[in-house]
Amino acid sequence: MKTRYENTLFYQINSTAKYFDKLFEQIFKSANFGVSATEHLALSVICETKDCCQRDLARIILKDRANTGKLAKNLQDKGLIIITLRTKNNRPVKILSATEKGQKLIEETLVIFKPVIEKIEQEFSKDGLNNIKQSLQNFRKVVEKSVKTNI
């Protein structure tokens, strides 16, 4: 018996990710934060990561360095981050740091996102959520081995 596409693991993961993207797109559109969902993700990572370099950001958000550079420039132009040049292993490295305005934006968005996430998570037990997270992490690690990235 052939497995229907809708019943495959790939479909389940992919469609769930798309639904989350749509959910956050809707929140961003209605809240009018002045940044895109991708810019918000990058800013959030920058706020959480001390001495975040452009390469680290690219790796975390799964964008190539060229796109990450444009993203960082947009955030800088909006006054949300500062880009400083440092030397690491005799190579220039761009360090991305959130400004006070950027940190404030992340805090404000968390007020809106947190109840949405909590409402979804209430549908599962704590153990169930932990199992989902662990299973997805393990699955992602296996998939990562097969993926070539330009980061």
Backbone torsions as a table, in degrees:
resi	resn	phi	psi	omega
1	MET	NA	130.8	-177.5
2	LYS	-82.1	136.3	178.2
3	THR	-79.1	130.4	176.9
4	ARG	-69.2	144.9	-179.4
5	TYR	-53.2	-41.4	-178.3
6	GLU	-63.4	-16.9	-179.5
7	ASN	-98.6	3.2	-178.9
8	THR	-82.2	155.0	177.1
9	LEU	-61.3	-42.3	178.3
10	PHE	-54.7	-48.7	-179.4
11	TYR	-60.9	-44.9	-178.1
12	GLN	-60.8	-45.5	-179.9
13	ILE	-68.0	-47.7	-177.2
14	ASN	-62.5	-46.5	-178.2
15	SER	-68.3	-35.9	177.1
16	THR	-63.0	-44.4	178.3
17	ALA	-61.6	-40.2	179.5
18	LYS	-65.9	-39.5	177.1
19	TYR	-63.8	-40.4	176.1
20	PHE	-62.6	-42.8	177.5
21	ASP	-58.3	-45.8	180.0
22	LYS	-64.0	-41.2	178.4
23	LEU	-59.1	-48.8	-178.7
24	PHE	-70.6	-32.4	173.1
25	GLU	-59.1	-45.2	-179.8
26	GLN	-63.3	-41.6	178.8
27	ILE	-63.8	-45.6	-179.8
28	PHE	-62.2	-41.2	-179.2
29	LYS	-64.3	-45.1	-177.2
30	SER	-74.2	-31.6	-176.7
31	ALA	-86.6	-19.4	178.6
32	ASN	50.7	62.2	-178.6
33	PHE	-75.6	-15.9	-178.4
34	GLY	86.3	6.6	175.2
35	VAL	-137.1	156.6	176.1
36	SER	-80.4	169.4	177.8
37	ALA	-62.0	-38.1	178.9
38	THR	-67.9	-41.5	176.5
39	GLU	-62.5	-39.8	178.9
40	HIS	-63.7	-43.9	178.1
41	LEU	-58.5	-47.7	179.9
42	ALA	-61.6	-45.3	179.8
43	LEU	-62.4	-40.2	178.2
44	SER	-61.1	-45.1	178.5
45	VAL	-63.0	-42.9	-180.0
46	ILE	-62.4	-40.8	179.0
47	CYS	-64.2	-35.2	-175.9
48	GLU	-86.8	-15.6	-171.9
49	THR	-113.0	112.6	178.1
50	LYS	-68.1	135.6	-179.5
51	ASP	52.9	47.6	-179.5
52	CYS	-71.2	119.4	176.2
53	CYS	-94.7	163.0	-177.2
54	GLN	-59.1	-37.3	-180.0
55	ARG	-65.3	-42.5	178.1
56	ASP	-62.1	-43.7	179.0
57	LEU	-60.6	-45.0	179.5
58	ALA	-58.2	-43.6	-179.4
59	ARG	-64.2	-42.1	-176.1
60	ILE	-71.3	-42.0	-176.6
61	ILE	-94.3	2.8	176.1
62	LEU	58.7	47.5	174.3
63	LYS	-123.2	151.3	176.8
64	ASP	-72.1	164.6	-174.5
65	ARG	-64.8	-31.5	178.5
66	ALA	-63.9	-47.6	178.1
67	ASN	-65.4	-37.1	179.0
68	THR	-66.3	-36.8	177.1
69	GLY	-62.3	-43.7	177.6
70	LYS	-64.1	-41.1	178.9
71	LEU	-61.4	-46.1	179.0
72	ALA	-62.6	-40.6	179.4
73	LYS	-63.3	-42.2	177.9
74	ASN	-61.4	-43.7	179.4
75	LEU	-65.5	-36.9	177.6
76	GLN	-66.1	-44.2	179.6
77	ASP	-61.7	-28.7	178.6
78	LYS	-85.9	-0.5	178.5
79	GLY	76.9	20.6	-175.5
80	LEU	-96.6	-22.3	177.2
81	ILE	-139.4	164.1	173.1
82	ILE	-119.4	135.6	176.6
83	ILE	-108.8	121.6	177.6
84	THR	-120.4	146.7	-179.5
85	LEU	-97.7	127.5	176.3
86	ARG	-128.9	167.1	176.5
87	THR	-109.6	131.5	178.1
88	LYS	-136.0	122.1	-176.7
89	ASN	53.4	44.3	179.7
90	ASN	61.5	22.2	178.1
91	ARG	-125.7	141.4	176.8
92	PRO	-70.4	135.8	-179.1
93	VAL	-131.5	132.7	176.4
94	LYS	-88.1	120.9	177.5
95	ILE	-100.9	130.5	-176.9
96	LEU	-107.2	125.5	179.8
97	SER	-130.2	138.9	178.7
98	ALA	-74.9	141.5	172.9
99	THR	-83.3	173.8	176.0
100	GLU	-60.0	-39.5	178.0
101	LYS	-62.6	-41.2	179.1
102	GLY	-66.0	-43.1	178.5
103	GLN	-64.0	-39.9	179.6
104	LYS	-64.1	-40.6	178.7
105	LEU	-61.2	-44.0	178.7
106	ILE	-61.6	-44.1	178.6
107	GLU	-61.0	-42.0	-179.6
108	GLU	-65.7	-39.2	-178.8
109	THR	-71.1	-32.2	178.7
110	LEU	-61.7	-33.4	178.3
111	VAL	-60.6	-34.6	-179.9
112	ILE	-85.2	-41.8	-176.4
113	PHE	-72.3	-37.5	-173.2
114	LYS	-56.5	-49.0	179.5
115	PRO	-63.1	-33.1	179.3
116	VAL	-65.6	-47.7	179.5
117	ILE	-64.4	-43.7	-179.7
118	GLU	-61.3	-38.7	179.4
119	LYS	-62.8	-42.2	178.3
120	ILE	-66.8	-45.5	-177.1
121	GLU	-65.9	-24.6	179.3
122	GLN	-64.5	-18.0	179.5
123	GLU	-74.3	-8.9	-175.5
124	PHE	-126.4	154.2	173.0
125	SER	-74.8	162.5	178.0
126	LYS	-60.7	-43.4	177.9
127	ASP	-63.6	-39.2	178.8
128	GLY	-61.5	-45.2	178.0
129	LEU	-62.4	-43.6	179.3
130	ASN	-62.7	-39.3	177.5
131	ASN	-64.0	-42.3	178.4
132	ILE	-61.7	-49.0	-179.1
133	LYS	-59.6	-46.7	-178.5
134	GLN	-64.8	-41.9	179.4
135	SER	-64.1	-42.8	178.7
136	LEU	-65.6	-40.3	177.0
137	GLN	-60.8	-46.2	179.6
138	ASN	-63.1	-44.0	179.8
139	PHE	-63.1	-44.0	-180.0
140	ARG	-60.7	-40.7	179.5
141	LYS	-61.5	-38.9	178.4
142	VAL	-66.7	-44.7	-179.2
143	VAL	-65.7	-39.9	-179.5
144	GLU	-54.4	-33.7	-179.4
145	LYS	-63.5	-24.7	-177.1
146	SER	-98.5	-6.4	-174.6
147	VAL	-99.7	131.3	173.7
148	LYS	-96.6	124.3	179.0
149	THR	-114.9	156.7	178.9
150	ASN	-109.9	52.0	-175.8
151	ILE	-111.8	NA	NA
